[in-house]
Amino acid sequence: PFEGKFNGNGFTITDLTTTTATSYRGLFGKLSNAEISDVELIAVSIANGTTYIGGLAGFIIDTTITDCSSTGSVAGTDSVGGLIGRTNTGVTVTNSHSSCTLTGGAGNGRTGGLVGKNLAGTIVNCYATGAVTNAGVNTGGLVGRNESAGTITDSYATGNISGAGEVGGLVGYLTSARGAIT
């Protein structure tokens, strides 16, 4: 995984494209103990992804994401997000957004406009505006599945959402009483 600091400094990354059918895909496949800021991804095209697929990162743990965004399209089978496929513990995502069009696969799917699966991350002042389509369950405009201690604060989604089950305009499926949406 990438560990360290990455500051986009106001520059853009355009036409990030991948079509390989693998897991952990995005600008960063995995982030651990990282600080990512001011990254703007334009016209992302990620197709045929499997698990942990996001425009910015596939899987993140103990990481801070600030002022990042993505446009384009992202497709995968499980834990698919416009910005992040899956968050784990010690994650904070702040002031970030995505307008990516999302396509999730059959089964769990866990597909969201910003984050596919938010295990225990904190999402603050974020939004998603892209359409989210999922052949599986856990489909949300912002987060597909929010579980454990995952929290969402002052965030919203406006895209069209469709899925096979457990579909929500903001969150498709919320598990555990420890998670919170405010």
Rosetta silent file (secondary structure, phi, psi, omega in degrees, C-alpha in Angstrom):
SEQUENCE: PFEGKFNGNGFTITDLTTTTATSYRGLFGKLSNAEISDVELIAVSIANGTTYIGGLAGFIIDTTITDCSSTGSVAGTDSVGGLIGRTNTGVTVTNSHSSCTLTGGAGNGRTGGLVGKNLAGTIVNCYATGAVTNAGVNTGGLVGRNESAGTITDSYATGNISGAGEVGGLVGYLTSARGAIT
SCORE:     score description
SCORE:     0.000 S_00000001
   1 L     0.000  158.238  173.632    0.000    0.000    0.000 S_00000001
   2 E   -77.974  129.910  175.796    0.934    3.651   -0.358 S_00000001
   3 E  -127.851  125.256 -179.921    2.016    5.127    2.991 S_00000001
   4 E   142.894 -159.772 -178.589    2.874    8.800    3.241 S_00000001
   5 E  -113.702  139.544  175.175    1.596   12.187    2.080 S_00000001
   6 E  -137.970  115.890  179.230    0.286   13.091   -1.370 S_00000001
   7 E  -115.825  119.875 -179.547   -0.863   16.655   -2.083 S_00000001
   8 L   -70.480  -14.760  175.859   -2.300   17.360   -5.541 S_00000001
   9 L    50.945   34.960  176.638   -1.481   21.073   -5.114 S_00000001
  10 L    82.983   -2.421  177.078   -4.400   22.182   -7.289 S_00000001
  11 L   -82.994  165.512  177.266   -3.391   20.135  -10.330 S_00000001
  12 E  -116.721  153.103  172.486   -5.733   17.653  -12.026 S_00000001
  13 E  -114.850  120.379 -173.643   -5.256   14.068  -13.118 S_00000001
  14 E  -115.193  142.475  174.028   -7.220   13.395  -16.296 S_00000001
  15 L    64.493   35.763  171.574   -8.236   10.167  -18.056 S_00000001
  16 L   -62.647  117.877 -173.852   -7.119    7.664  -15.418 S_00000001
  17 E  -133.142  135.110  172.640   -8.149    4.432  -17.184 S_00000001
  18 E  -150.551  140.253 -179.116   -7.956    0.757  -16.287 S_00000001
  19 L  -127.229    7.763 -179.013   -9.837   -2.273  -17.647 S_00000001
  20 L   -74.075  133.495 -178.871   -8.056   -5.141  -15.889 S_00000001
  21 L   -81.461   78.153  179.549  -10.391   -7.464  -13.954 S_00000001
  22 L  -137.611  174.050  177.146   -8.631   -7.263  -10.574 S_00000001
  23 L   -93.882  171.776  175.673   -9.203   -5.995   -7.033 S_00000001
  24 L    56.356   65.821 -177.140   -7.809   -2.908   -5.261 S_00000001
  25 E  -122.877  146.538  179.947   -8.119   -0.431   -8.123 S_00000001
  26 L   156.051 -173.286  174.123   -8.043    3.354   -8.301 S_00000001
  27 L   -54.557  -42.063  173.512   -5.332    5.996   -8.437 S_00000001
  28 E  -117.541  126.621  176.800   -4.148    4.207   -5.285 S_00000001
  29 E   -67.942  -48.330  178.419   -5.011    0.508   -4.890 S_00000001
  30 E  -137.563  140.735  173.761   -4.462    0.576   -1.111 S_00000001
  31 E  -122.815  135.562  177.717   -3.727    3.409    1.319 S_00000001
  32 E  -143.976  128.757 -179.557   -2.404    2.879    4.832 S_00000001
  33 E    53.254   48.991 -175.914   -1.212    5.555    7.258 S_00000001
  34 E  -122.405  160.954  172.335   -1.527    8.153    4.513 S_00000001
  35 E  -127.879  114.839 -178.929   -2.616   11.757    4.081 S_00000001
  36 E  -117.068  127.353 -177.747   -4.144   12.538    0.683 S_00000001
  37 E  -143.379  152.564  171.757   -5.238   16.096   -0.117 S_00000001
  38 L    52.495   47.872  177.582   -6.292   18.381   -2.955 S_00000001
  39 L  -109.230  123.321  177.738   -6.527   15.647   -5.615 S_00000001
  40 E  -115.879  115.629  178.963   -8.906   16.253   -8.536 S_00000001
  41 E  -104.087  124.186 -178.393   -9.541   13.291  -10.833 S_00000001
  42 E  -117.407  133.905  177.046  -11.291   14.104  -14.116 S_00000001
  43 E    59.799   44.118  173.922  -12.786   11.566  -16.551 S_00000001
  44 E   -63.142  141.080  175.829  -11.837    8.471  -14.548 S_00000001
  45 E  -138.711   97.781  178.389  -12.682    5.244  -16.394 S_00000001
  46 E  -116.259  114.816 -177.570  -12.417    2.081  -14.322 S_00000001
  47 L  -121.719  155.059  175.622  -14.116   -0.930  -15.892 S_00000001
  48 L    64.270   21.148  178.964  -14.270   -4.647  -15.042 S_00000001
  49 L   -68.978  156.508  176.217  -13.131   -4.161  -11.452 S_00000001
  50 L  -103.361 -101.043 -175.986  -13.746   -6.874   -8.890 S_00000001
  51 E  -106.207  144.270  179.265  -13.508   -5.966   -5.169 S_00000001
  52 E    64.146   74.132 -176.263  -12.394   -2.644   -3.613 S_00000001
  53 E  -125.046  124.691  177.663  -12.730   -0.289   -6.564 S_00000001
  54 E  -149.932  155.414  178.966  -12.716    3.526   -6.305 S_00000001
  55 L   -60.545  -46.280  179.214  -11.690    6.501   -8.421 S_00000001
  56 L   -87.132  -49.115 -175.622   -9.152    7.669   -5.831 S_00000001
  57 E  -151.208  144.784  177.634   -8.517    4.486   -3.835 S_00000001
  58 E   -78.137  -46.248 -174.492   -9.726    0.907   -3.627 S_00000001
  59 E  -144.309  131.731  179.397   -9.119    0.257    0.096 S_00000001
  60 E  -134.618  143.615  176.876   -8.006    2.633    2.863 S_00000001
  61 E  -143.013  141.261  178.797   -7.059    2.232    6.515 S_00000001
  62 L    48.640   52.528 -173.243   -5.639    4.775    9.006 S_00000001
  63 L  -138.965  148.206  175.333   -5.788    7.488    6.337 S_00000001
  64 E  -113.518  127.527  176.659   -7.040   11.068    5.965 S_00000001
  65 E  -115.887  124.420 -177.817   -8.613   12.221    2.689 S_00000001
  66 E  -136.257  132.791  174.932   -9.237   15.979    2.354 S_00000001
  67 L    55.466   50.415  178.492  -10.507   18.118   -0.548 S_00000001
  68 L  -117.569  152.661 -178.904  -10.495   15.344   -3.158 S_00000001
  69 E  -150.426  161.840  178.386  -12.894   14.779   -6.062 S_00000001
  70 E  -148.112  145.968  170.578  -13.616   12.532   -9.025 S_00000001
  71 E  -130.659  158.634  177.481  -15.656   12.553  -12.243 S_00000001
  72 E   125.014 -139.252 -179.254  -16.135    9.784  -14.810 S_00000001
  73 E  -142.928  141.607 -179.369  -17.249    6.173  -14.390 S_00000001
  74 E  -134.744  130.922 -179.851  -16.348    3.357  -12.004 S_00000001
  75 E  -136.621  138.865  178.377  -17.507   -0.277  -12.270 S_00000001
  76 L  -165.166 -176.813 -177.262  -16.828   -3.342  -10.139 S_00000001
  77 L   -99.837  -28.178 -176.878  -18.466   -6.268   -8.380 S_00000001
  78 E  -155.537  138.161 -178.714  -18.132   -5.417   -4.651 S_00000001
  79 E    57.700   67.466 -175.727  -17.188   -2.358   -2.561 S_00000001
  80 E  -116.779  125.190  179.492  -17.369    0.116   -5.435 S_00000001
  81 E  -138.875  153.966  178.817  -17.312    3.887   -4.859 S_00000001
  82 L   -62.869  -32.876  178.010  -16.862    7.029   -6.903 S_00000001
  83 L  -112.477  -44.474 -174.557  -13.976    8.074   -4.670 S_00000001
  84 E  -137.171  134.478  176.604  -13.235    5.102   -2.365 S_00000001
  85 E   -72.301  -51.875 -179.132  -14.141    1.422   -2.588 S_00000001
  86 E  -148.430  135.185  171.377  -13.869    0.605    1.119 S_00000001
  87 E  -100.298  154.583  174.425  -12.845    2.419    4.287 S_00000001
  88 L  -126.057 -155.985 -177.463  -11.575    0.643    7.375 S_00000001
  89 L   -69.884  153.379  175.094  -10.625    1.888   10.854 S_00000001
  90 L    71.641   25.176 -177.181   -8.867    5.210   11.411 S_00000001
  91 L  -109.609  135.236  171.179  -10.216    6.834    8.232 S_00000001
  92 E  -129.235  127.910  176.740  -11.506   10.398    7.850 S_00000001
  93 E  -118.714  119.025 -173.992  -12.858   11.735    4.545 S_00000001
  94 E  -130.450  142.061  173.979  -13.544   15.485    4.585 S_00000001
  95 L    50.634   44.473 -177.432  -14.702   18.100    2.045 S_00000001
  96 L  -126.577  159.136 -177.668  -14.641   15.611   -0.815 S_00000001
  97 E  -156.571  164.288  177.613  -17.069   14.690   -3.589 S_00000001
  98 E  -144.300  142.183  171.626  -17.726   12.564   -6.646 S_00000001
  99 L  -119.636   18.585  179.073  -19.930   12.858   -9.710 S_00000001
 100 L   -62.685  148.123  168.856  -18.843    9.482  -11.111 S_00000001
 101 E   -86.951  128.853 -174.519  -21.410    7.133  -12.620 S_00000001
 102 E  -112.195  141.421  173.789  -21.231    3.873  -10.629 S_00000001
 103 E  -133.150  120.604  179.134  -22.017    0.304  -11.647 S_00000001
 104 E  -108.437  161.929 -176.149  -21.932   -2.514   -9.070 S_00000001
 105 L   -96.556  178.571  179.853  -22.168   -6.261   -9.526 S_00000001
 106 L   -66.797  168.179 -178.311  -24.461   -9.041   -8.347 S_00000001
 107 L    86.726 -136.754  179.897  -24.302  -10.394   -4.792 S_00000001
 108 L   -66.624  -40.493  178.445  -23.420   -7.905   -2.068 S_00000001
 109 E    68.856  -62.898 -178.965  -22.438   -5.201   -4.536 S_00000001
 110 E    40.758   71.815 -174.555  -21.932   -2.534   -1.828 S_00000001
 111 E  -121.188  127.757 -179.189  -21.927    0.351   -4.276 S_00000001
 112 E  -138.003  153.265 -178.337  -22.082    4.042   -3.329 S_00000001
 113 L   -59.238  -33.395  177.938  -21.664    7.397   -5.052 S_00000001
 114 L  -110.479  -50.522 -177.538  -18.721    8.320   -2.794 S_00000001
 115 E  -132.201  132.459  177.502  -17.820    5.161   -0.813 S_00000001
 116 E   -70.154  -54.858  179.397  -18.879    1.577   -1.503 S_00000001
 117 E  -133.445  120.189  177.610  -18.439    0.227    2.035 S_00000001
 118 E  -104.945   94.378 -175.826  -17.731    2.425    5.046 S_00000001
 119 L   -70.361  -52.666 -177.878  -16.643   -0.011    7.736 S_00000001
 120 L  -150.884   23.679 -179.233  -15.536    2.411   10.447 S_00000001
 121 L   -83.423  166.262  175.914  -14.596    5.623    8.675 S_00000001
 122 E  -113.362  122.162 -179.724  -15.760    9.161    9.364 S_00000001
 123 E  -114.035  120.743 -174.891  -17.249   11.048    6.405 S_00000001
 124 E  -131.982  130.973  175.186  -17.736   14.801    6.930 S_00000001
 125 L    54.120   52.088 -179.129  -19.011   17.523    4.584 S_00000001
 126 L  -124.522  161.771  176.146  -18.980   15.305    1.492 S_00000001
 127 E  -153.336  162.470  176.628  -21.376   14.727   -1.397 S_00000001
 128 E  -138.830  140.709 -177.820  -22.041   12.616   -4.482 S_00000001
 129 L  -125.462   -1.838 -177.414  -24.098   13.521   -7.552 S_00000001
 130 L   -81.501  159.442  175.090  -23.568   10.604   -9.935 S_00000001
 131 L   -72.983  141.115  179.450  -26.035    7.865  -10.865 S_00000001
 132 E  -124.209  120.775  178.555  -25.553    4.587   -8.985 S_00000001
 133 E  -123.740  131.652 -175.871  -26.721    1.286  -10.478 S_00000001
 134 E  -139.419  126.255  176.490  -26.125   -2.009   -8.708 S_00000001
 135 E   -75.637  -12.551  179.617  -27.129   -5.549   -9.723 S_00000001
 136 E  -108.573 -159.677 -179.605  -26.641   -6.531   -6.075 S_00000001
 137 E  -100.463  175.171 -179.954  -27.725   -5.202   -2.690 S_00000001
 138 E    66.083   68.359 -177.523  -26.397   -2.315   -0.527 S_00000001
 139 E  -120.851  121.900 -179.085  -26.771    0.563   -2.982 S_00000001
 140 E  -136.960  152.132  178.255  -26.596    4.177   -1.804 S_00000001
 141 L   -63.240  -35.072  178.154  -26.292    7.645   -3.277 S_00000001
 142 L  -108.343  -51.551 -177.456  -23.382    8.422   -0.932 S_00000001
 143 E  -132.848  131.044  178.470  -22.460    5.097    0.750 S_00000001
 144 E   -69.810  -47.781 -179.305  -23.564    1.608   -0.270 S_00000001
 145 E  -140.386  122.483  178.349  -23.104    0.008    3.160 S_00000001
 146 E  -112.633  118.187 -175.673  -22.318    1.856    6.396 S_00000001
 147 L  -139.954  176.924 -178.478  -21.424   -0.463    9.262 S_00000001
 148 L    54.817 -120.696 -177.208  -19.637   -0.892   12.571 S_00000001
 149 L  -102.968   22.207  179.380  -18.606    2.560   13.790 S_00000001
 150 L   -63.911  131.909  179.650  -18.927    4.318   10.426 S_00000001
 151 E  -124.755  146.368  178.133  -20.228    7.884   10.744 S_00000001
 152 E  -130.942  124.961 -176.595  -21.582   10.323    8.169 S_00000001
 153 E  -132.772  135.463  175.167  -22.000   14.011    9.029 S_00000001
 154 L    48.966   47.701 -178.206  -23.229   17.010    6.997 S_00000001
 155 L  -130.748  160.048 -178.170  -23.152   15.072    3.733 S_00000001
 156 E  -153.105  169.496  176.424  -25.622   14.457    0.908 S_00000001
 157 E  -143.165  146.769 -178.084  -26.287   12.741   -2.431 S_00000001
 158 L  -130.186   -1.876 -176.256  -28.458   13.745   -5.398 S_00000001
 159 L   -75.675  163.936  173.824  -27.935   11.102   -8.113 S_00000001
 160 L   -73.419  135.634 -174.435  -30.446    8.533   -9.389 S_00000001
 161 E  -124.181  134.329  173.200  -30.103    5.251   -7.485 S_00000001
 162 E  -146.949  140.729 -179.383  -31.197    1.727   -8.470 S_00000001
 163 E  -160.448  173.063 -176.360  -30.327   -1.677   -7.040 S_00000001
 164 E   -78.331  -19.421 -178.850  -31.608   -5.189   -6.390 S_00000001
 165 E   177.058  158.758 -179.898  -32.289   -4.563   -2.689 S_00000001
 166 E    53.179   63.431 -175.994  -31.332   -2.401    0.308 S_00000001
 167 E  -112.252  134.309  177.666  -31.334    0.816   -1.721 S_00000001
 168 E  -143.542  149.870  178.944  -31.197    4.309   -0.226 S_00000001
 169 L   -62.891  -34.289  177.850  -30.789    7.868   -1.454 S_00000001
 170 L  -105.890  -54.854 -179.255  -27.986    8.464    1.070 S_00000001
 171 E  -130.966  133.093  179.341  -27.052    5.005    2.440 S_00000001
 172 E   -73.647  -42.798 -177.275  -28.188    1.658    1.077 S_00000001
 173 E  -146.869  126.472  178.979  -27.737   -0.375    4.261 S_00000001
 174 E  -113.181  120.020  178.755  -26.902    0.768    7.799 S_00000001
 175 L  -110.255  157.121  173.426  -25.720   -1.883   10.241 S_00000001
 176 L    65.228  139.353  178.044  -25.020   -1.706   13.976 S_00000001
 177 L   -73.455   -9.657 -178.484  -26.232    0.900   16.400 S_00000001
 178 L   -78.333  -26.485  176.842  -22.686    2.251   16.716 S_00000001
 179 L   -72.804  156.010 -177.550  -22.719    3.868   13.265 S_00000001
 180 E  -145.780  146.760  173.348  -24.326    7.298   12.950 S_00000001
 181 E  -126.436  120.151  179.292  -25.716    9.660   10.346 S_00000001
 182 L  -131.874    0.000    0.000  -26.154   13.307   11.374 S_00000001
